[in-house]
Amino acid sequence: MKKTICLCTCILLLTGVLLLFAQALLMPKYMSTSREGALIGEYYANASNNDVIFIGDCEVYESFTPPTLWEEYGITSYIRGSAQQLIWQSYYLLEETFTYESPKVVVFNVLSVKYGEPQNEAYNRMTLDGMCWSSSKINAIQASMTEDEDFLSYVFPLLRYHSRWSEIAAEDFRYLLSRDIVSHNGYLMQTGVKPMTETSKGFALADYTLPAVCMEYLEKMRVLCKENGAELVLIKAPTNNWKYYWYDEWDVQIADYATTHDVDYYNFIPLAEEIGIDWSTDTYDAGVHLNVYGAEKLTSYFGQILSANYGLEDRRTDAELCRIWDEKLVAYQKQRNGETS
């Protein structure tokens, strides 16, 4: 009887190990392609001493450079961004962030307020799979799932990725147990240059009213920041093209919300020239996003605002922080100069 129990226990343990191995092997690694999928998981090794947390979609993780904020203003920051991050995902990521640290300022990019419903499983996965398990992750999954998704596949990703056997490549084995760092405190660097050659006014919409659920989550975010002693700052990145057009009607609604609730809102679209953005050199994809040269200009400009208006001290007198950020700056400059991949 004892032998039978031991044998069954060993079989169960071996089965569990094999399933965990298969799951780790089959899950996307986001190293050579779709690197934005690795961003959320990278936060946890840096979850402390960040005075500013940026949160939102591609317009934060490709528009602001934390190393620049440190180098020029002594401000510590991290970007909790992900591809097409929906506002409820931003809320739950922020809720989770407050369990790890106490930022003084939270910067939220407002582009996602246009999405009132779950959009795309692939983008959901890039945000949600990288989160550590907590009530925040559970609530984010439940709020984000499309009709074709189920909660169990997030608990056991093998149920979702089992069909990737035919796609297994050397990268899946190389990054089975550990991954390279792809970002600089959440900033995903782009050094290419592809000029913006045409502008768009956007397509006419039948209704410009922002979804009620988005405004509800925006209010929840404001309250969450207040409860945690952080200042919420709303922004709109300066990019504004056919793919992610920001309508004046939307802008008015966000500005009205900000005024009503005493929240600062900075729309950088009309300030692009003042910031110094040159659309012939400062974008890598014809104006959809900024490259590193444009992101540095925007960060330098916004850093002045953060430093002057939100009581953020210059922390470059802290020897230990200087040591940490000097290492970050070296890695940042190497990639910027083409010395690393």
Summary of the structure (lengths in Angstrom):
residues: 341
radius of gyration: 21.3
end to end distance: 57.9
largest distance: 79.9
contacts: 1059
relative contact order: 0.16
helix: 50%
strand: 9%
